[in-house]
Amino acid sequence: MVKNLTFEQLQKYEAGIINPNSAYAKYFPAQFKVPGTHIPSLQSVIDYVDKVTNKEVNFQIEIK
């Protein structure tokens, strides 16, 4: 199960392309494919948003 994987293990999966043969793909037919894209860390998402918005975005992150 995905919930049992470490972040390092998750990084081995491709996240930039929906499997075109999946039922899920029919809901997003116009998805832009980005080969080589992997699940980012929370820190890398925060760093990216800070960079492109000049730190004008505040985050409210709730962990359950």
C-alpha positions as CSV (number, residue, x, y, z in Angstrom):
1,M,0.0,0.0,0.0
2,V,1.2,3.5,-0.8
3,K,0.6,4.7,2.8
4,N,3.3,2.2,3.9
5,L,6.0,3.5,1.5
6,T,8.8,5.7,2.5
7,F,9.4,9.0,0.6
8,E,12.5,7.4,-0.9
9,Q,10.4,4.5,-2.2
10,L,7.7,6.9,-3.5
11,Q,10.4,8.7,-5.5
12,K,10.8,5.6,-7.7
13,Y,7.4,6.1,-9.2
14,E,6.6,8.2,-12.3
15,A,4.0,10.9,-11.3
16,G,3.9,13.0,-14.5
17,I,1.9,10.7,-16.7
18,I,-1.5,9.1,-16.2
19,N,-1.7,5.5,-17.4
20,P,-3.8,6.1,-20.6
21,N,-5.4,2.6,-20.2
22,S,-6.7,3.4,-16.7
23,A,-10.3,4.4,-15.8
24,Y,-8.8,7.5,-14.1
25,A,-7.3,8.7,-17.4
26,K,-10.7,9.3,-19.0
27,Y,-11.5,12.0,-16.4
28,F,-8.4,14.0,-17.4
29,P,-8.0,13.6,-21.2
30,A,-6.3,17.0,-21.6
31,Q,-3.6,16.4,-18.9
32,F,-0.2,17.7,-20.0
33,K,2.3,14.8,-19.8
34,V,5.5,15.6,-18.0
35,P,7.8,12.5,-18.3
36,G,10.4,12.1,-15.5
37,T,8.2,13.9,-12.9
38,H,8.2,12.5,-9.4
39,I,6.4,13.3,-6.2
40,P,8.0,16.4,-4.7
41,S,8.8,16.8,-1.0
42,L,6.7,19.3,1.0
43,Q,9.9,21.4,1.4
44,S,10.5,21.5,-2.3
45,V,6.9,22.6,-3.0
46,I,7.3,25.4,-0.3
47,D,10.6,26.5,-1.8
48,Y,9.2,26.6,-5.3
49,V,6.1,28.6,-4.3
50,D,8.3,31.0,-2.3
51,K,10.6,31.5,-5.3
52,V,7.9,32.1,-7.9
53,T,5.7,34.3,-5.6
54,N,8.6,36.2,-3.9
55,K,7.3,34.7,-0.6
56,E,3.9,36.4,-0.9
57,V,2.0,33.2,-0.2
58,N,1.4,31.9,3.3
59,F,0.9,28.3,4.1
60,Q,-1.5,26.7,6.5
61,I,-0.6,23.0,6.7
62,E,-2.6,20.6,8.7
63,I,-1.2,17.1,9.4
64,K,-3.6,14.4,10.5
